[in-house]
Amino acid sequence: MLIRQLWAQNQLLTAQLALLQERIIQLEGRLKLNSRNSSKPPSSDGLAKPAPKSLRLKGQRPVVR
């Protein structure tokens, strides 16, 4: 009797795992969408990365040769 219960539980969990794996694939696909590859407006893309700061120290002039 115990073996049949464990087998049934295993079948149920295997089916749930397959459904959840498919859901993960769908959600990861949605994460990759932006306004360039979907019909979403550009305002939904989020903020761009800030411009890199200069590596030059304040007050230091670039050397011109």
Biopython code that builds the backbone (N, CA, C, O; Angstrom):
import numpy as np
from Bio.PDB.StructureBuilder import StructureBuilder

atoms = [
    (1, "MET", "N", (0.821, -1.188, 0.000)),
    (1, "MET", "CA", (0.000, 0.000, 0.000)),
    (1, "MET", "C", (0.872, 1.262, 0.000)),
    (1, "MET", "O", (0.585, 2.212, -0.728)),
    (2, "LEU", "N", (1.914, 1.273, 0.798)),
    (2, "LEU", "CA", (2.797, 2.433, 0.881)),
    (2, "LEU", "C", (3.478, 2.700, -0.453)),
    (2, "LEU", "O", (3.654, 3.855, -0.843)),
    (3, "ILE", "N", (3.858, 1.643, -1.149)),
    (3, "ILE", "CA", (4.538, 1.812, -2.434)),
    (3, "ILE", "C", (3.602, 2.479, -3.434)),
    (3, "ILE", "O", (4.036, 3.337, -4.202)),
    (4, "ARG", "N", (2.340, 2.106, -3.440)),
    (4, "ARG", "CA", (1.375, 2.713, -4.366)),
    (4, "ARG", "C", (1.163, 4.195, -4.038)),
    (4, "ARG", "O", (1.044, 5.017, -4.946)),
    (5, "GLN", "N", (1.117, 4.533, -2.772)),
    (5, "GLN", "CA", (0.951, 5.938, -2.378)),
    (5, "GLN", "C", (2.163, 6.760, -2.807)),
    (5, "GLN", "O", (2.023, 7.866, -3.329)),
    (6, "LEU", "N", (3.342, 6.213, -2.584)),
    (6, "LEU", "CA", (4.559, 6.922, -2.982)),
    (6, "LEU", "C", (4.640, 7.057, -4.497)),
    (6, "LEU", "O", (5.073, 8.090, -5.009)),
    (7, "TRP", "N", (4.228, 6.021, -5.211)),
    (7, "TRP", "CA", (4.256, 6.075, -6.667)),
    (7, "TRP", "C", (3.281, 7.146, -7.174)),
    (7, "TRP", "O", (3.615, 7.905, -8.084)),
    (8, "ALA", "N", (2.086, 7.207, -6.591)),
    (8, "ALA", "CA", (1.091, 8.208, -6.985)),
    (8, "ALA", "C", (1.597, 9.620, -6.668)),
    (8, "ALA", "O", (1.415, 10.547, -7.458)),
    (9, "GLN", "N", (2.223, 9.765, -5.520)),
    (9, "GLN", "CA", (2.768, 11.073, -5.149)),
    (9, "GLN", "C", (3.894, 11.466, -6.101)),
    (9, "GLN", "O", (4.009, 12.631, -6.483)),
    (10, "ASN", "N", (4.709, 10.512, -6.478)),
    (10, "ASN", "CA", (5.795, 10.768, -7.415)),
    (10, "ASN", "C", (5.236, 11.222, -8.763)),
    (10, "ASN", "O", (5.766, 12.155, -9.367)),
    (11, "GLN", "N", (4.182, 10.579, -9.237)),
    (11, "GLN", "CA", (3.558, 10.959, -10.506)),
    (11, "GLN", "C", (3.014, 12.385, -10.428)),
    (11, "GLN", "O", (3.186, 13.173, -11.359)),
    (12, "LEU", "N", (2.369, 12.707, -9.331)),
    (12, "LEU", "CA", (1.813, 14.043, -9.143)),
    (12, "LEU", "C", (2.918, 15.099, -9.122)),
    (12, "LEU", "O", (2.806, 16.135, -9.777)),
    (13, "LEU", "N", (3.965, 14.834, -8.379)),
    (13, "LEU", "CA", (5.067, 15.800, -8.277)),
    (13, "LEU", "C", (5.799, 15.951, -9.602)),
    (13, "LEU", "O", (6.247, 17.049, -9.935)),
    (14, "THR", "N", (5.927, 14.879, -10.355)),
    (14, "THR", "CA", (6.567, 14.947, -11.667)),
    (14, "THR", "C", (5.750, 15.823, -12.613)),
    (14, "THR", "O", (6.315, 16.618, -13.364)),
    (15, "ALA", "N", (4.431, 15.685, -12.582)),
    (15, "ALA", "CA", (3.568, 16.513, -13.422)),
    (15, "ALA", "C", (3.653, 17.985, -13.008)),
    (15, "ALA", "O", (3.713, 18.867, -13.864)),
    (16, "GLN", "N", (3.657, 18.246, -11.713)),
    (16, "GLN", "CA", (3.768, 19.625, -11.227)),
    (16, "GLN", "C", (5.104, 20.233, -11.627)),
    (16, "GLN", "O", (5.168, 21.404, -12.002)),
    (17, "LEU", "N", (6.159, 19.452, -11.549)),
    (17, "LEU", "CA", (7.481, 19.936, -11.928)),
    (17, "LEU", "C", (7.509, 20.334, -13.395)),
    (17, "LEU", "O", (8.071, 21.373, -13.743)),
    (18, "ALA", "N", (6.914, 19.526, -14.254)),
    (18, "ALA", "CA", (6.884, 19.841, -15.682)),
    (18, "ALA", "C", (6.133, 21.146, -15.934)),
    (18, "ALA", "O", (6.570, 21.968, -16.739)),
    (19, "LEU", "N", (5.003, 21.341, -15.249)),
    (19, "LEU", "CA", (4.241, 22.580, -15.409)),
    (19, "LEU", "C", (5.031, 23.792, -14.934)),
    (19, "LEU", "O", (5.028, 24.835, -15.587)),
    (20, "LEU", "N", (5.701, 23.657, -13.810)),
    (20, "LEU", "CA", (6.470, 24.784, -13.267)),
    (20, "LEU", "C", (7.685, 25.106, -14.123)),
    (20, "LEU", "O", (8.053, 26.273, -14.255)),
    (21, "GLN", "N", (8.308, 24.098, -14.702)),
    (21, "GLN", "CA", (9.438, 24.351, -15.590)),
    (21, "GLN", "C", (8.984, 25.108, -16.833)),
    (21, "GLN", "O", (9.683, 26.011, -17.294)),
    (22, "GLU", "N", (7.837, 24.758, -17.375)),
    (22, "GLU", "CA", (7.293, 25.473, -18.527)),
    (22, "GLU", "C", (6.968, 26.913, -18.159)),
    (22, "GLU", "O", (7.213, 27.827, -18.947)),
    (23, "ARG", "N", (6.425, 27.118, -16.983)),
    (23, "ARG", "CA", (6.106, 28.473, -16.516)),
    (23, "ARG", "C", (7.372, 29.317, -16.370)),
    (23, "ARG", "O", (7.372, 30.499, -16.714)),
    (24, "ILE", "N", (8.431, 28.729, -15.872)),
    (24, "ILE", "CA", (9.705, 29.441, -15.734)),
    (24, "ILE", "C", (10.217, 29.868, -17.103)),
    (24, "ILE", "O", (10.696, 30.991, -17.263)),
    (25, "ILE", "N", (10.121, 28.988, -18.084)),
    (25, "ILE", "CA", (10.569, 29.318, -19.442)),
    (25, "ILE", "C", (9.765, 30.496, -19.988)),
    (25, "ILE", "O", (10.332, 31.402, -20.599)),
    (26, "GLN", "N", (8.452, 30.489, -19.774)),
    (26, "GLN", "CA", (7.608, 31.592, -20.244)),
    (26, "GLN", "C", (7.976, 32.904, -19.556)),
    (26, "GLN", "O", (8.079, 33.938, -20.215)),
    (27, "LEU", "N", (8.171, 32.871, -18.261)),
    (27, "LEU", "CA", (8.488, 34.096, -17.522)),
    (27, "LEU", "C", (9.865, 34.634, -17.891)),
    (27, "LEU", "O", (10.043, 35.847, -17.998)),
    (28, "GLU", "N", (10.839, 33.753, -18.088)),
    (28, "GLU", "CA", (12.164, 34.208, -18.502)),
    (28, "GLU", "C", (12.101, 34.836, -19.886)),
    (28, "GLU", "O", (12.825, 35.792, -20.162)),
    (29, "GLY", "N", (11.255, 34.318, -20.753)),
    (29, "GLY", "CA", (11.072, 34.921, -22.070)),
    (29, "GLY", "C", (10.487, 36.317, -21.972)),
    (29, "GLY", "O", (10.875, 37.207, -22.728)),
    (30, "ARG", "N", (9.561, 36.518, -21.051)),
    (30, "ARG", "CA", (8.976, 37.846, -20.870)),
    (30, "ARG", "C", (9.993, 38.837, -20.317)),
    (30, "ARG", "O", (9.926, 40.025, -20.630)),
    (31, "LEU", "N", (10.926, 38.370, -19.507)),
    (31, "LEU", "CA", (11.945, 39.268, -18.958)),
    (31, "LEU", "C", (12.846, 39.828, -20.052)),
    (31, "LEU", "O", (13.390, 40.923, -19.905)),
    (32, "LYS", "N", (13.006, 39.099, -21.134)),
    (32, "LYS", "CA", (13.897, 39.520, -22.212)),
    (32, "LYS", "C", (13.246, 40.540, -23.142)),
    (32, "LYS", "O", (13.923, 41.094, -24.008)),
    (33, "LEU", "N", (11.952, 40.800, -22.984)),
    (33, "LEU", "CA", (11.257, 41.728, -23.868)),
    (33, "LEU", "C", (11.537, 43.170, -23.467)),
    (33, "LEU", "O", (11.643, 43.497, -22.285)),
    (34, "ASN", "N", (11.652, 44.023, -24.480)),
    (34, "ASN", "CA", (11.752, 45.457, -24.257)),
    (34, "ASN", "C", (11.001, 46.158, -25.386)),
    (34, "ASN", "O", (10.339, 45.488, -26.178)),
    (35, "SER", "N", (11.080, 47.458, -25.483)),
    (35, "SER", "CA", (10.298, 48.179, -26.480)),
    (35, "SER", "C", (10.788, 47.914, -27.902)),
    (35, "SER", "O", (10.042, 48.143, -28.854)),
    (36, "ARG", "N", (12.002, 47.445, -28.070)),
    (36, "ARG", "CA", (12.516, 47.180, -29.421)),
    (36, "ARG", "C", (12.025, 45.852, -29.982)),
    (36, "ARG", "O", (11.872, 45.729, -31.198)),
    (37, "ASN", "N", (11.774, 44.858, -29.141)),
    (37, "ASN", "CA", (11.383, 43.551, -29.655)),
    (37, "ASN", "C", (9.969, 43.146, -29.223)),
    (37, "ASN", "O", (9.634, 41.961, -29.232)),
    (38, "SER", "N", (9.145, 44.123, -28.848)),
    (38, "SER", "CA", (7.757, 43.833, -28.485)),
    (38, "SER", "C", (6.931, 45.091, -28.742)),
    (38, "SER", "O", (7.445, 46.088, -29.249)),
    (39, "SER", "N", (5.678, 45.036, -28.396)),
    (39, "SER", "CA", (4.805, 46.195, -28.602)),
    (39, "SER", "C", (4.729, 47.078, -27.359)),
    (39, "SER", "O", (3.828, 47.909, -27.246)),
    (40, "LYS", "N", (5.662, 46.906, -26.431)),
    (40, "LYS", "CA", (5.669, 47.708, -25.211)),
    (40, "LYS", "C", (6.147, 49.130, -25.524)),
    (40, "LYS", "O", (6.985, 49.309, -26.408)),
    (41, "PRO", "N", (5.637, 50.137, -24.823)),
    (41, "PRO", "CA", (6.113, 51.504, -25.043)),
    (41, "PRO", "C", (7.520, 51.684, -24.464)),
    (41, "PRO", "O", (7.897, 50.987, -23.522)),
    (42, "PRO", "N", (8.293, 52.615, -25.023)),
    (42, "PRO", "CA", (9.659, 52.843, -24.524)),
    (42, "PRO", "C", (9.722, 53.218, -23.049)),
    (42, "PRO", "O", (10.729, 52.963, -22.389)),
    (43, "SER", "N", (8.667, 53.817, -22.531)),
    (43, "SER", "CA", (8.685, 54.212, -21.117)),
    (43, "SER", "C", (8.705, 53.010, -20.185)),
    (43, "SER", "O", (9.008, 53.158, -19.001)),
    (44, "SER", "N", (8.391, 51.829, -20.691)),
    (44, "SER", "CA", (8.391, 50.638, -19.840)),
    (44, "SER", "C", (9.752, 49.962, -19.779)),
    (44, "SER", "O", (9.910, 48.958, -19.084)),
    (45, "ASP", "N", (10.738, 50.495, -20.495)),
    (45, "ASP", "CA", (12.067, 49.881, -20.510)),
    (45, "ASP", "C", (12.836, 50.094, -19.216)),
    (45, "ASP", "O", (13.787, 49.360, -18.945)),
    (46, "GLY", "N", (12.463, 51.055, -18.428)),
    (46, "GLY", "CA", (13.214, 51.334, -17.208)),
    (46, "GLY", "C", (14.319, 52.338, -17.483)),
    (46, "GLY", "O", (14.461, 52.838, -18.599)),
    (47, "LEU", "N", (15.079, 52.616, -16.473)),
    (47, "LEU", "CA", (16.135, 53.615, -16.598)),
    (47, "LEU", "C", (17.389, 53.008, -17.205)),
    (47, "LEU", "O", (17.721, 51.850, -16.956)),
    (48, "ALA", "N", (18.079, 53.809, -18.006)),
    (48, "ALA", "CA", (19.338, 53.366, -18.595)),
    (48, "ALA", "C", (20.440, 53.461, -17.552)),
    (48, "ALA", "O", (20.283, 54.119, -16.523)),
    (49, "LYS", "N", (21.539, 52.808, -17.822)),
    (49, "LYS", "CA", (22.672, 52.887, -16.903)),
    (49, "LYS", "C", (23.228, 54.307, -16.918)),
    (49, "LYS", "O", (23.232, 54.947, -17.969)),
    (50, "PRO", "N", (23.695, 54.812, -15.782)),
    (50, "PRO", "CA", (24.263, 56.158, -15.762)),
    (50, "PRO", "C", (25.565, 56.211, -16.558)),
    (50, "PRO", "O", (26.272, 55.213, -16.696)),
    (51, "ALA", "N", (25.860, 57.402, -17.077)),
    (51, "ALA", "CA", (27.093, 57.579, -17.841)),
    (51, "ALA", "C", (28.295, 57.344, -16.929)),
    (51, "ALA", "O", (28.257, 57.702, -15.752)),
    (52, "PRO", "N", (29.353, 56.751, -17.460)),
    (52, "PRO", "CA", (30.528, 56.508, -16.619)),
    (52, "PRO", "C", (31.177, 57.827, -16.200)),
    (52, "PRO", "O", (31.230, 58.782, -16.975)),
    (53, "LYS", "N", (31.655, 57.862, -14.990)),
    (53, "LYS", "CA", (32.321, 59.064, -14.486)),
    (53, "LYS", "C", (33.734, 59.132, -15.060)),
    (53, "LYS", "O", (34.342, 58.111, -15.383)),
    (54, "SER", "N", (34.228, 60.331, -15.174)),
    (54, "SER", "CA", (35.575, 60.530, -15.686)),
    (54, "SER", "C", (36.598, 59.963, -14.705)),
    (54, "SER", "O", (36.426, 60.060, -13.490)),
    (55, "LEU", "N", (37.639, 59.384, -15.230)),
    (55, "LEU", "CA", (38.705, 58.850, -14.393)),
    (55, "LEU", "C", (39.724, 59.932, -14.023)),
    (55, "LEU", "O", (40.632, 59.701, -13.225)),
    (56, "ARG", "N", (39.554, 61.110, -14.616)),
    (56, "ARG", "CA", (40.471, 62.203, -14.359)),
    (56, "ARG", "C", (40.144, 62.845, -13.013)),
    (56, "ARG", "O", (38.972, 62.995, -12.668)),
    (57, "LEU", "N", (41.159, 63.222, -12.259)),
    (57, "LEU", "CA", (40.957, 63.891, -10.975)),
    (57, "LEU", "C", (40.480, 65.313, -11.205)),
    (57, "LEU", "O", (40.787, 65.909, -12.237)),
    (58, "LYS", "N", (39.730, 65.868, -10.255)),
    (58, "LYS", "CA", (39.237, 67.232, -10.382)),
    (58, "LYS", "C", (40.412, 68.202, -10.449)),
    (58, "LYS", "O", (41.387, 68.073, -9.709)),
    (59, "GLY", "N", (40.299, 69.158, -11.336)),
    (59, "GLY", "CA", (41.328, 70.173, -11.459)),
    (59, "GLY", "C", (42.508, 69.742, -12.304)),
    (59, "GLY", "O", (43.356, 70.568, -12.642)),
    (60, "GLN", "N", (42.578, 68.507, -12.642)),
    (60, "GLN", "CA", (43.694, 68.025, -13.446)),
    (60, "GLN", "C", (43.368, 68.254, -14.917)),
    (60, "GLN", "O", (42.263, 67.955, -15.371)),
    (61, "ARG", "N", (44.324, 68.781, -15.648)),
    (61, "ARG", "CA", (44.108, 69.046, -17.058)),
    (61, "ARG", "C", (44.678, 67.899, -17.883)),
    (61, "ARG", "O", (45.675, 67.289, -17.496)),
    (62, "PRO", "N", (44.063, 67.610, -18.993)),
    (62, "PRO", "CA", (44.632, 66.580, -19.859)),
    (62, "PRO", "C", (45.942, 67.069, -20.476)),
    (62, "PRO", "O", (46.078, 68.251, -20.791)),
    (63, "VAL", "N", (46.879, 66.185, -20.642)),
    (63, "VAL", "CA", (48.182, 66.537, -21.205)),
    (63, "VAL", "C", (48.047, 66.613, -22.716)),
    (63, "VAL", "O", (47.597, 65.665, -23.359)),
    (64, "VAL", "N", (48.448, 67.768, -23.286)),
    (64, "VAL", "CA", (48.409, 67.948, -24.739)),
    (64, "VAL", "C", (49.840, 68.004, -25.219)),
    (64, "VAL", "O", (50.623, 68.833, -24.756)),
    (65, "ARG", "N", (50.180, 67.144, -26.127)),
    (65, "ARG", "CA", (51.561, 67.135, -26.647)),
    (65, "ARG", "C", (51.593, 67.517, -28.083)),
    (65, "ARG", "O", (52.666, 67.563, -28.685)),
]
sb = StructureBuilder()
sb.init_structure("model")
sb.init_model(0)
sb.init_chain("A")
sb.init_seg("    ")
for serial, (resi, resn, name, xyz) in enumerate(atoms, 1):
    if name == "N":
        sb.init_residue(resn, " ", resi, " ")
    sb.init_atom(name, np.array(xyz, "f"), 0.0, 1.0, " ", f" {name:<3s}", serial, name[0])
structure = sb.get_structure()
